[in-house]
Amino acid sequence: MRKLKRAVLAELYRAAVSPNLYLAILLFAFIQYINVFDEIKSAPASTVYYLYIMRDGLGGISLLTILLSGVPHAGSTASDMKHKYLLYNLKRSNFPSYCIAKILVSALTAILMVLSGYLLFILLTHLTQPAFPQGKEELDFFLQTYRNPFSSLASGKNSMLFYIASSIPEAMCAAMLSAVVLFLSAFTTNLFVLYSAPLFSFYFTLYIIDFLGLPDILCWTNYMYDGFFANQTPIKNILATAGYYGIGILAFSVLFVWALYRRIYGEKYKAVL
C-alpha cells in the first residue's frame, strides 16, 4: 500500500508540473469557444446557457475536444518507455503500483481537463454574453425550450451546479478514452497515433455498431452529452453514467495492464525495452 501511495503521489506530481494538463484545458476551452463564435456574432443576445446547451449542435468542431483525452497524462506512458523511466520506476515501486497509479491519474486529469475547460469556456463567453435571460417568466420559458437532462439545476440559486453536472458525462467519457490511450501506449510510443486514437475510436464505434447491428447500449458515443439515464433525475443520471463509463475504464485498464506486462516481461517484447 505504501508503494501504491508513493506511486500515485509521484504521478500526481508529474501531472501537476507538466504543461500538458494546462495546455489541454486551454485548448479545450478555445475549441468550444471557436465552435460557438459564429453564433455569438449572428445572435449577440445569446446567453451562456443557450450556447452551452447547443454546443454540440452549433458546430462539429467541438468533437475535436475528444482528441485531448490522452494529452493531460495518459500519453506519459509512451514517454516513460521511450526515456527508460518505466524501468526506473518499476525498480522504485512495483508493476501493479505503477499501473494503478497511471490509470487513476490519467482518468483524474482527463476529468479535470473537461470540467476546467468548460469552466474557462463559460467564463470567456460570460465576458460578452449574459448568463441567463432576464426575468423569471422569460427564464422559465427559455429553460423549457432549450434544455438537457440537467436543466432543472439551472433554475436553482447555484446555477453553476448545472454546468458541473452537465459536464460530468463528457468528463467520464474522456476518462474512458484516456484508458484507451493507455492501452495503446503499451504497443507504441508514437504520440500522433496515441492522441488521435480517441477520435478514431469515436468513428470506429459508430461504424462497427451500425455494420454489425450491435445493441445501442454499446455505443458509448450516445451518452457523451446527456448521460446514460437522460429521463431520470440528475443524480441518478450521473451515477448511471459514471457506472457505464466506469465499466469501459475498467475494461481498457485491464487490457493496458495485460499488454504492458507482456511488453515488459514477455520474451517477445524484451528487446523493445
C-alpha positions in Angstrom: 0.0 0.0 0.0 2.9 2.3 0.8 4.4 1.8 -2.7 1.0 2.4 -4.3 0.6 5.7 -2.4 4.1 6.8 -3.4 3.4 5.9 -7.0 0.1 7.8 -7.1 1.7 10.9 -5.5 4.6 10.7 -8.0 2.2 10.5 -10.9 0.1 13.4 -9.5 3.2 15.5 -9.1 4.3 14.7 -12.7 0.8 15.7 -14.0 0.8 18.9 -11.9 4.2 20.1 -13.1 3.7 19.1 -16.7 2.4 21.7 -19.2 0.2 19.1 -20.9 -2.7 19.4 -18.5 -2.8 23.2 -18.6 -2.4 23.2 -22.4 -5.2 20.6 -22.8 -7.5 22.8 -20.6 -6.7 25.9 -22.7 -7.2 24.1 -26.0 -10.5 22.5 -24.7 -11.9 26.0 -23.8 -10.6 27.5 -27.1 -12.2 24.8 -29.3 -15.5 25.2 -27.5 -15.4 29.0 -27.9 -14.5 28.8 -31.6 -17.3 26.4 -32.0 -19.9 28.9 -30.8 -18.2 32.0 -32.1 -20.3 32.3 -35.2 -23.5 32.0 -33.1 -22.3 34.8 -30.9 -21.7 37.0 -33.9 -25.0 36.2 -35.6 -27.1 36.4 -32.4 -25.4 38.8 -30.0 -28.2 38.3 -27.4 -27.4 34.6 -27.0 -26.9 33.6 -23.4 -24.2 31.5 -21.9 -26.8 28.9 -21.0 -28.0 28.7 -24.6 -24.5 28.4 -26.1 -23.6 25.7 -23.6 -26.8 23.7 -24.3 -26.4 23.9 -28.0 -22.6 23.5 -28.2 -22.7 20.0 -29.8 -25.2 21.2 -32.4 -23.8 24.6 -33.4 -20.6 23.2 -35.0 -18.8 20.0 -35.5 -15.5 21.4 -34.3 -16.5 20.7 -30.7 -15.9 17.0 -31.4 -12.2 17.8 -31.7 -12.0 18.0 -27.9 -12.1 14.2 -27.9 -8.5 14.4 -29.2 -7.4 15.9 -26.0 -8.4 12.9 -23.8 -4.9 11.4 -23.6 -3.0 14.7 -23.5 -3.1 15.5 -19.8 -1.4 12.4 -18.6 -2.2 9.1 -20.4 0.3 9.8 -23.1 3.1 9.9 -20.5 3.4 6.1 -20.5 4.9 6.4 -24.0 7.4 8.9 -22.7 8.2 6.6 -19.8 9.1 3.8 -22.1 10.9 6.0 -24.6 13.2 7.5 -22.0 13.5 4.3 -19.9 11.7 6.0 -16.9 9.3 3.0 -16.8 12.1 0.5 -15.8 13.5 3.0 -13.3 10.0 3.4 -11.8 9.5 -0.3 -11.5 12.7 -0.6 -9.5 11.5 2.0 -7.1 8.0 0.5 -6.7 6.4 -2.4 -8.5 4.4 -3.2 -11.6 0.9 -3.2 -10.0 1.5 0.1 -8.2 2.8 1.8 -11.4 -0.2 0.6 -13.5 -2.8 1.5 -10.9 -1.3 5.0 -10.3 -1.1 5.6 -14.1 -4.7 4.6 -14.6 -6.0 6.7 -11.7 -4.1 9.8 -12.5 -4.8 9.6 -16.3 -8.6 9.3 -15.6 -8.5 12.0 -13.0 -6.6 14.5 -15.2 -8.9 13.8 -18.1 -11.9 14.6 -15.9 -10.2 17.7 -14.6 -9.5 18.8 -18.1 -13.1 18.7 -19.2 -14.5 20.3 -16.1 -11.9 23.0 -16.0 -12.1 23.5 -19.8 -15.8 24.1 -19.6 -15.4 26.5 -16.6 -13.0 28.5 -18.6 -15.3 28.4 -21.7 -18.2 29.7 -19.5 -16.1 32.5 -18.1 -15.0 33.5 -21.6 -18.5 33.6 -23.0 -19.8 35.4 -19.9 -17.4 38.3 -20.7 -19.7 39.3 -23.6 -22.9 37.3 -23.1 -25.5 37.3 -20.2 -25.6 34.1 -18.1 -29.4 33.6 -18.4 -32.3 35.5 -19.8 -33.5 38.4 -17.6 -36.9 38.0 -15.8 -38.4 34.9 -14.3 -41.1 34.3 -17.0 -38.5 34.6 -19.8 -36.1 32.3 -17.9 -38.8 29.7 -17.3 -39.8 29.7 -21.0 -36.1 29.5 -22.0 -35.4 26.6 -19.7 -38.4 24.7 -21.1 -37.5 25.4 -24.8 -33.7 24.8 -24.5 -33.0 22.1 -22.0 -31.0 19.0 -21.3 -31.4 16.3 -18.6 -29.7 18.6 -16.1 -31.7 21.8 -16.8 -33.7 21.5 -13.6 -30.5 22.6 -11.8 -30.2 25.8 -13.8 -33.2 27.4 -12.1 -31.7 27.0 -8.6 -29.7 29.5 -6.6 -26.4 27.9 -7.6 -26.7 27.6 -11.3 -23.0 26.5 -11.5 -24.2 23.1 -10.4 -26.0 22.8 -13.8 -22.8 23.3 -15.7 -20.8 20.9 -13.5 -23.4 18.2 -13.7 -23.9 18.6 -17.4 -20.2 18.3 -18.0 -19.8 15.0 -16.0 -20.9 12.7 -18.8 -18.3 14.1 -21.2 -15.7 14.1 -18.4 -16.3 10.4 -17.7 -16.2 9.7 -21.4 -12.8 11.5 -21.6 -11.6 9.3 -18.6 -12.6 6.2 -20.5 -10.8 7.4 -23.7 -7.7 8.1 -21.6 -7.7 4.4 -20.7 -7.9 3.6 -24.4 -4.8 5.7 -24.9 -3.1 3.9 -22.0 -3.8 0.5 -23.6 -2.4 1.6 -27.0 0.7 3.1 -25.3 1.7 -0.4 -24.4 2.3 -1.1 -28.1 3.6 2.2 -29.5 5.4 5.4 -28.4 4.1 7.3 -31.4 2.2 10.3 -29.9 0.4 11.1 -33.1 -1.1 7.6 -33.0 -1.9 7.8 -29.3 -3.5 11.2 -29.3 -5.6 10.6 -32.4 -6.9 7.2 -31.0 -9.9 8.7 -29.2 -11.3 10.4 -32.3 -10.6 7.2 -34.3 -12.4 5.2 -31.6 -15.4 7.6 -31.9 -15.9 6.9 -35.6 -14.9 3.3 -35.4 -17.5 2.7 -32.7 -20.2 4.3 -34.9 -19.2 2.2 -37.9 -18.9 -1.2 -36.1 -22.2 -0.7 -34.2 -24.0 0.0 -37.4 -22.2 -2.6 -39.5 -22.7 -5.5 -37.1 -26.1 -4.3 -35.8 -25.0 -4.3 -32.2 -27.2 -3.0 -29.4 -27.3 0.7 -29.0 -26.2 0.4 -25.3 -22.7 -0.5 -26.6 -22.5 2.8 -28.5 -20.8 4.9 -25.8 -21.0 8.0 -28.1 -24.7 8.2 -27.4 -24.2 9.1 -23.8 -21.4 11.8 -24.0 -23.6 14.8 -23.5 -27.0 13.7 -22.0 -25.8 10.8 -19.9 -26.9 7.2 -19.6 -30.3 7.8 -17.9 -31.4 11.1 -19.6 -35.0 10.7 -18.3 -34.1 10.3 -14.7 -33.1 12.8 -12.0 -29.7 14.4 -12.4 -28.1 12.4 -9.5 -29.4 9.1 -10.9 -28.2 10.1 -14.4 -24.7 11.0 -13.1 -24.4 7.8 -11.1 -25.5 5.6 -14.0 -23.2 7.5 -16.4 -20.3 7.1 -14.1 -21.0 3.4 -13.8 -21.4 3.0 -17.6 -18.1 4.7 -18.5 -16.5 3.1 -15.4 -17.0 -0.3 -16.9 -15.2 1.0 -20.0 -12.4 2.4 -17.9 -12.0 -0.9 -16.1 -12.0 -3.0 -19.3 -9.3 -0.9 -21.0 -7.3 -0.7 -17.8 -7.2 -4.5 -17.6 -6.1 -4.6 -21.3 -3.5 -2.0 -20.5 -2.1 -4.0 -17.6 -2.0 -7.2 -19.7 -0.4 -5.6 -22.7 2.2 -3.7 -20.6 3.1 -6.8 -18.6 3.7 -8.7 -21.9 5.8 -5.9 -23.2 8.0 -5.8 -20.1 8.2 -9.4 -19.0 7.3 -11.4 -22.1 10.1 -12.9 -24.1 8.7 -11.4 -27.3 9.0 -7.8 -26.0 12.2 -7.8 -24.1 14.2 -6.5 -27.0 11.9 -3.5 -27.2 12.9 -2.2 -23.8 
